[in-house]
Amino acid sequence: MVHCKTTSQKKHEQMLLDLGVDKQIELSFDGGQVCSDGGLLLLRKADDKLELTELATYCIGDRRRPDLVSHSVQEMLRQRIYSIAAGYEDCNDSSRLNGDGMHLLAGGFLPNSGHRLSSQPTLSRFENSVDAASIQALQNLLVHTWIKRMKNKGKRPKRIRLSMDTTCDPVYGYQQLTFYNGYYETACYTPLFLFTDDGFPLAADLRAGNASPAEGCVRHLKRVVTEIRRAFGNVPIEFTADAGFAVPELYEYCEQNGVVYFIAAAGHSGFQYHSEELVVRCRNEFESLAGSALELKKYGEVVDKKARDLAWRQGQERMRFSSKQEGRMQEHFEEELRIRRFGECQYDAREWPFKRRVIFRVEFSNTGPDVRYVITNCKTGKPRELYEDRYCRRAQCENWIKDLKNYLKCDRTSCQEWQANQFRLFLHVFAYMLLWEIRNAAKTPYATVETIRIQFLKIGVLLKETARSVRLRLASHHPWSAEFRHVWQTFG
């Protein structure tokens, strides 16, 4: 019998711990082909279903000499997108992951084949090689992928709702087209996103840091609407956006192309003149129920702004000093008296060719009135229905952007050239699309990207490769094993 002795090097690498359980705890990195991304093949199945990396490869092309190519464009796309989806957003991480068994398998290579995935310098050269024509093709790929997916379902959509928003992408160098933005008070990019009502991205434009919120919005909306009309005919389309997109060019495009829009607008004296009567009525109703209310002046504004600020601060202090017996913070919000009413008017701005419909929501509380305005070309429907059921859906767009920024780190735009940074943004958006597909298959439409990553990707797995097969032994006590099987069967 052969006795294996622990070498001095292994003794040095071994980690010991005494937990008082009558046995010594020993730790060492010698478990073999054990990986922490056991669900990575779900990304590959979602990728094959959408044909995402295959179509993206056609958009990019390859001008390298075939006899000198070690890693194809599709291989590098898969490696980079799958890594981002698994939580390895930095390109430097590729040097640590290029020998990982699950990442090799998801890329189409056997774990013990001896093949290595691309290194960080190779991927960096790849990111900086994408030209303007490829960028435009990848931009169009987003909407084409969604259209193809809808057609594969075999159902023509009854109504398509689109939401647009922008965000801040801070930078810490001198990247091309980065400028100081006074609103965000930092040097940044200001990417523009367009989503469907279920969170699929149809546009992702990395704009200059000094771009206005509405810059380029008509161009991207026109491109997306044109492709949708070409695919589904005269399907009803609704568009929602916040007050940053309240520009006449956007109104005119939507009106001329049959797009129903709900766009917020900042309050001014013209709008306040029409909403003043409703504000006063809400104030009187609040006073009759609460016993007192803040005094108002012309256009429904609060007379004493210091009293308003004091009332707000006192309310916050009551919530934060309250104990469980006195009521939780959520219950304070529920119990606070608020009068909410809705109205509308026809408003004729000087730069508008005709009057447009403006709906407004007035909410009166102990801190005074809170009035919101929405401009729309919808001819029918009550103001409350239009505001709560059709405009307020826009707020979900901010959660999808949060997924991209907080969990997929789409703001890692540290390349020197703008085109390379725009391509990086696409890589993160593609990773989001694969996780979005998994989320839909799991039937959890409101789960965050991080939740999907933890439940379906971050699974311990032991890889065993034999002459005939590769066996993946996933963790026996994975809490979401039933959901994983469901998603796997859904993808076929």
C-alpha positions in Angstrom: 0.0 0.0 0.0 1.3 3.4 -0.9 1.2 6.0 1.9 0.9 9.7 0.8 2.7 12.0 3.1 1.9 15.7 3.3 4.8 17.7 2.0 6.2 20.7 3.8 4.8 23.0 1.1 1.3 21.7 1.6 1.7 22.0 5.4 2.7 25.6 4.9 -0.4 26.3 2.6 -2.8 24.5 5.0 -5.0 26.7 7.1 -6.1 25.6 10.6 -8.9 26.8 12.8 -10.2 25.6 16.2 -13.9 26.2 16.7 -14.2 24.1 19.9 -16.1 21.2 18.3 -13.5 18.6 19.4 -12.0 18.4 16.0 -9.5 20.7 14.2 -10.7 22.5 11.2 -8.3 22.2 8.2 -8.6 24.4 5.0 -6.6 24.0 1.8 -7.1 24.8 -1.9 -6.7 21.2 -3.2 -10.3 20.2 -3.9 -9.8 19.8 -7.6 -12.0 21.2 -10.3 -14.5 22.9 -8.0 -16.0 26.2 -9.3 -18.2 28.8 -7.8 -20.2 29.6 -11.0 -22.1 26.4 -11.4 -25.0 28.0 -13.2 -22.9 29.6 -15.9 -24.3 27.3 -18.5 -27.7 28.9 -18.1 -26.1 32.0 -19.6 -25.0 29.9 -22.5 -28.5 28.5 -23.0 -30.0 32.1 -22.8 -27.3 33.2 -25.3 -28.2 30.4 -27.7 -31.9 31.2 -27.5 -31.4 34.9 -28.3 -28.5 34.2 -30.6 -26.9 37.3 -29.0 -23.2 36.7 -29.3 -23.6 35.1 -32.8 -25.3 38.2 -34.2 -23.0 40.5 -32.3 -20.1 38.8 -34.0 -21.6 39.6 -37.4 -21.9 43.2 -36.3 -18.3 43.5 -35.3 -16.6 41.4 -38.0 -12.9 40.3 -37.8 -10.2 41.9 -39.9 -7.3 39.9 -38.4 -5.3 37.3 -40.3 -7.0 34.0 -39.8 -3.7 32.0 -39.5 -2.7 34.2 -36.5 -6.0 34.1 -34.6 -6.0 32.3 -31.3 -9.4 33.6 -30.0 -12.3 34.3 -32.3 -14.5 37.3 -31.8 -17.4 35.2 -30.6 -15.2 33.5 -28.0 -14.0 36.8 -26.6 -17.6 38.2 -26.6 -18.8 35.2 -24.7 -15.9 35.3 -22.2 -16.4 39.0 -21.5 -20.2 39.0 -21.4 -20.5 35.9 -19.2 -17.8 37.2 -16.8 -19.7 40.5 -16.4 -23.0 38.6 -15.7 -21.2 36.4 -13.1 -19.9 39.5 -11.3 -16.4 39.9 -12.8 -16.9 43.2 -14.4 -13.2 44.3 -14.6 -11.2 43.2 -17.7 -8.3 42.4 -15.3 -10.4 39.5 -13.9 -9.9 37.6 -17.2 -6.3 36.8 -16.3 -7.6 34.9 -13.2 -10.6 33.3 -14.9 -9.1 32.1 -18.2 -8.5 28.7 -16.7 -11.7 28.3 -14.8 -13.5 25.1 -15.7 -17.0 26.5 -15.9 -16.0 29.6 -17.9 -14.1 27.3 -20.3 -17.2 25.0 -20.6 -19.5 28.0 -21.2 -17.2 29.2 -23.9 -17.3 25.9 -25.7 -14.1 24.2 -24.4 -13.5 21.1 -22.3 -12.2 21.8 -18.8 -9.2 19.6 -19.2 -8.4 20.5 -22.8 -5.5 22.7 -21.9 -7.1 25.6 -23.7 -6.9 29.0 -22.0 -9.4 31.8 -22.5 -8.3 35.3 -23.6 -6.0 37.3 -21.3 -6.6 40.9 -20.2 -4.3 42.4 -22.9 -6.1 40.5 -25.6 -9.5 41.6 -24.5 -8.3 45.2 -24.1 -7.1 45.2 -27.7 -10.4 43.7 -28.8 -12.4 46.4 -27.0 -10.3 49.2 -28.6 -10.6 47.7 -32.1 -14.3 48.2 -32.6 -15.1 51.0 -35.1 -18.0 53.4 -35.6 -19.9 51.1 -38.1 -19.8 48.2 -35.6 -21.0 50.5 -32.8 -24.1 51.5 -35.0 -24.7 47.9 -35.9 -24.6 46.8 -32.2 -27.0 49.6 -31.4 -29.5 48.3 -34.0 -28.9 44.8 -32.7 -30.7 45.6 -29.4 -34.1 46.4 -31.0 -33.7 43.6 -33.6 -33.1 41.0 -30.9 -36.2 42.1 -29.1 -38.3 42.0 -32.3 -37.0 38.5 -33.2 -37.8 37.3 -29.7 -41.3 38.7 -29.9 -41.9 37.0 -33.3 -40.6 33.7 -32.0 -43.3 33.8 -29.3 -45.8 33.8 -32.1 -47.9 36.7 -30.7 -48.2 40.2 -32.1 -48.0 42.7 -29.2 -51.3 44.5 -28.5 -49.5 47.6 -27.2 -45.8 48.5 -26.8 -44.8 50.8 -24.0 -41.4 52.5 -24.1 -39.6 54.4 -21.3 -36.5 56.6 -21.7 -34.2 57.9 -19.0 -30.6 59.0 -18.6 -28.1 58.6 -15.8 -24.6 59.7 -14.6 -21.5 57.7 -15.3 -18.7 59.3 -13.3 -15.1 59.1 -14.7 -11.8 59.5 -13.0 -9.5 60.4 -15.8 -9.4 62.2 -19.1 -11.4 59.9 -21.3 -12.6 61.2 -24.6 -15.9 63.2 -24.5 -16.0 63.4 -20.7 -16.9 66.8 -19.4 -17.9 68.4 -16.1 -21.7 68.2 -15.6 -23.1 70.9 -13.4 -26.2 69.0 -12.5 -24.3 65.9 -11.3 -21.4 68.0 -10.1 -18.8 65.7 -11.5 -16.9 64.8 -14.7 -18.9 62.1 -16.3 -20.6 60.5 -19.3 -24.4 60.8 -19.4 -25.7 57.5 -21.0 -29.2 57.4 -22.5 -31.4 54.2 -22.2 -34.6 53.2 -23.8 -36.5 50.2 -22.3 -39.7 48.3 -23.1 -42.2 48.0 -20.3 -40.8 44.7 -19.1 -37.2 45.9 -19.0 -35.6 44.9 -22.3 -33.1 47.5 -23.5 -33.7 48.9 -27.0 -31.1 51.6 -26.9 -27.9 52.4 -24.9 -26.1 55.5 -26.0 -23.0 56.7 -24.1 -23.2 60.4 -24.5 -20.8 63.2 -23.7 -20.7 64.5 -20.2 -22.2 67.9 -21.1 -25.1 66.5 -23.1 -28.6 67.8 -22.1 -31.0 65.1 -20.9 -33.0 65.2 -24.1 -30.0 65.2 -26.5 -30.4 62.4 -29.0 -33.7 61.2 -27.7 -35.6 61.9 -30.9 -33.0 60.1 -33.0 -33.1 56.9 -30.9 -36.9 56.9 -30.5 -37.3 57.4 -34.3 -34.9 54.5 -35.0 -36.7 52.2 -32.6 -40.2 53.2 -33.7 -39.3 52.7 -37.4 -38.1 49.1 -36.7 -41.1 48.3 -34.6 -43.5 49.6 -37.3 -41.7 47.6 -39.9 -42.0 44.5 -37.9 -45.5 44.8 -36.4 -47.3 47.3 -38.5 -49.3 50.1 -37.0 -49.2 48.7 -33.4 -50.1 51.2 -30.7 -46.9 52.6 -29.1 -46.8 54.6 -25.8 -43.8 56.6 -24.7 -43.1 57.9 -21.1 -40.2 60.1 -19.8 -39.5 62.5 -17.0 -39.3 66.3 -17.2 -35.8 66.2 -18.7 -37.3 65.2 -22.0 -40.0 67.9 -22.1 -38.8 69.4 -25.4 -41.0 70.5 -28.4 -39.1 68.3 -30.8 -40.1 65.2 -29.0 -43.7 66.2 -28.8 -43.8 66.9 -32.5 -42.2 63.6 -33.5 -44.6 61.6 -31.4 -47.7 63.5 -32.7 -46.6 63.1 -36.3 -45.9 59.4 -36.0 -48.8 58.2 -33.9 -46.9 57.7 -30.7 -48.9 58.4 -27.5 -46.6 60.2 -25.1 -46.7 61.0 -21.3 -43.9 63.3 -20.5 -43.5 65.1 -17.2 -42.9 68.9 -17.1 -41.5 71.2 -14.5 -44.0 73.5 -12.9 -44.1 77.2 -13.7 -46.5 80.1 -13.3 -48.4 79.1 -16.4 -49.2 75.6 -15.2 -49.7 76.8 -11.6 -52.4 79.3 -12.8 -54.5 76.4 -14.1 -53.9 74.1 -11.0 -54.3 76.8 -8.4 -58.0 76.2 -7.9 -57.5 72.5 -7.3 -54.6 73.2 -4.9 -56.9 75.6 -2.8 -59.7 73.0 -2.8 -57.3 70.3 -1.5 -56.0 72.7 1.1 -59.5 73.5 2.4 -60.3 69.8 2.5 -57.1 69.1 4.4 -57.9 71.9 6.9 -61.4 70.6 7.5 -60.0 67.1 8.4 -56.7 68.1 10.2 -57.8 71.3 11.8 -55.0 73.5 10.3 -53.0 73.8 7.1 -50.3 76.0 5.7 -51.4 79.3 4.2 -51.2 79.7 0.4 -50.5 82.7 -1.8 -50.9 83.3 -5.5 -50.6 80.2 -7.8 -51.0 77.9 -4.8 -47.5 78.4 -3.4 -46.8 78.2 0.4 -46.6 81.7 2.1 -44.2 80.7 4.8 -41.6 78.3 3.3 -39.8 78.1 6.7 -43.0 76.7 8.3 -43.1 74.1 5.5 -39.5 73.1 6.1 -40.1 73.0 9.8 -43.2 70.7 9.4 -41.2 68.4 7.2 -38.3 68.2 9.6 -40.6 67.6 12.6 -42.4 64.8 10.7 -39.0 63.1 10.0 -38.0 63.4 13.6 -41.2 61.8 14.8 -40.6 58.8 12.6 -37.0 58.3 13.6 -37.6 58.7 17.4 -40.7 56.5 17.4 -40.4 53.0 19.0 -42.0 49.8 17.8 -44.9 50.3 20.2 -45.5 53.8 18.8 -45.5 52.5 15.2 -43.0 51.7 12.6 -41.9 54.2 10.0 -43.9 52.5 7.2 -47.1 52.9 9.4 -46.3 56.5 9.9 -46.4 57.0 6.2 -49.7 55.1 5.9 -51.3 57.1 8.7 -50.2 60.6 7.6 -53.1 62.5 6.2 -52.7 63.3 2.5 -55.3 64.7 0.1 -54.7 63.7 -3.5 -56.7 65.1 -6.4 -56.3 65.2 -10.2 -57.1 67.7 -12.8 -56.3 68.8 -16.4 -56.2 71.8 -18.7 -55.4 72.8 -22.3 -52.2 74.8 -22.3 -50.9 76.9 -25.1 -47.2 77.7 -24.8 -45.7 80.4 -26.9 -43.4 78.0 -28.8 -46.1 75.4 -29.3 -48.1 75.4 -32.6 -51.3 74.5 -30.8 -52.7 73.7 -27.3 -51.7 70.5 -25.6 -53.3 68.5 -22.9 -51.7 68.9 -19.4 -52.8 66.7 -16.5 -51.8 67.5 -13.0 -51.7 65.7 -9.7 -52.1 67.7 -6.4 -51.2 66.1 -3.1 -51.6 68.2 0.0 -50.2 67.2 3.4 -48.9 69.0 6.5 -45.9 70.2 4.5 -48.1 71.9 1.9 -48.9 71.1 -1.7 -46.9 68.8 -4.0 -48.0 69.3 -7.7 -46.8 67.3 -10.6 -47.5 68.0 -14.3 -47.6 65.6 -17.3 -48.0 66.6 -20.9 -49.8 64.1 -23.2 -51.4 63.8 -26.6 -53.8 61.1 -25.3 -57.3 62.3 -26.1 -59.3 60.0 -23.9 -59.1 58.8 -20.3 -59.5 60.4 -16.9 -56.5 62.3 -15.4 -56.1 59.9 -12.5 -56.1 56.9 -14.7 -53.6 58.4 -17.1 -51.2 59.6 -14.4 -51.2 56.5 -12.1 -51.7 53.7 -14.6 -49.8 54.9 -17.7 -47.4 57.6 -16.7 -46.2 56.3 -13.3 -45.0 53.0 -15.0 -42.0 55.1 -16.1 -40.5 54.9 -12.6 -39.7 51.2 -13.2 -37.1 52.3 -15.8 -35.0 53.7 -12.9 -34.8 50.2 -11.4 -33.5 48.7 -14.6 -30.8 51.4 -14.8 -30.0 50.6 -11.2 -29.5 47.0 -12.1 -27.1 48.0 -14.9 -25.1 50.4 -12.7 -25.1 48.9 -9.2 -25.0 45.2 -10.0 -23.5 44.9 -13.5 -21.2 47.9 -13.1 -21.9 49.4 -16.5 -20.1 52.6 -15.4 -16.6 50.9 -15.8 -15.9 53.1 -18.8 -12.2 53.6 -18.2 -10.9 53.3 -21.8 -9.3 56.3 -23.3 -11.4 56.4 -26.5 -15.1 57.0 -26.6 -15.8 54.1 -29.0 -14.1 51.6 -26.7 -16.2 52.9 -23.8 -19.4 52.7 -25.9 -18.5 49.1 -26.7 -18.0 48.3 -23.1 -21.4 49.7 -22.3 -22.9 47.3 -24.9 -21.1 44.4 -23.2 -22.7 45.2 -19.9 -26.1 45.7 -21.6 -25.7 42.3 -23.3 -24.9 40.7 -19.9 -28.1 42.3 -18.6 -30.1 40.9 -21.5 -29.0 37.3 -20.7 -29.9 37.7 -17.0 -33.2 39.3 -18.1 -33.9 36.2 -20.2 -33.2 34.0 -17.2 -35.4 36.2 -15.0 -38.3 35.9 -17.4 -37.9 32.1 -17.6 -37.9 32.0 -13.8 -41.1 34.1 -13.8 -39.7 36.6 -11.3 -40.1 39.9 -13.3 -39.3 42.1 -10.4 -36.2 40.4 -9.1 -33.0 42.3 -9.3 -30.0 41.2 -11.4 -28.1 40.5 -8.2 -30.9 38.2 -7.0 -30.8 36.3 -10.3 -27.0 36.0 -10.1 -27.1 34.6 -6.6 -29.9 32.1 -7.2 -29.0 30.8 -10.6 -25.3 31.5 -11.3 -23.4 31.4 -8.0 -23.7 27.7 -7.3 -20.8 25.5 -6.1 -20.0 22.7 -8.6 -17.6 19.9 -8.9 -16.4 19.1 -12.5 -15.5 15.6 -13.5 -14.4 15.0 -17.1 -14.2 11.4 -18.3 -13.5 9.9 -21.7 -17.2 10.1 -22.6 -18.7 12.9 -20.7 -18.3 16.0 -18.5 -20.2 15.7 -15.2 -21.2 18.7 -13.2 -22.1 17.9 -9.6 -24.0 21.0 -8.3 -24.3 21.7 -4.6 -26.8 19.3 -3.1 -28.3 21.9 -0.7 -28.6 24.8 -3.2 -31.8 26.6 -1.9 -33.1 27.4 -5.4 -32.5 24.0 -7.1 -36.1 23.6 -8.1 -36.2 27.0 -9.7 -32.9 26.2 -11.5 -34.4 23.0 -13.0 -37.5 24.9 -14.1 -35.4 27.5 -15.9 -33.2 24.8 -17.5 -36.2 23.0 -18.8 -37.8 26.2 -20.1 -34.7 26.9 -22.3 -35.0 23.3 -23.7 
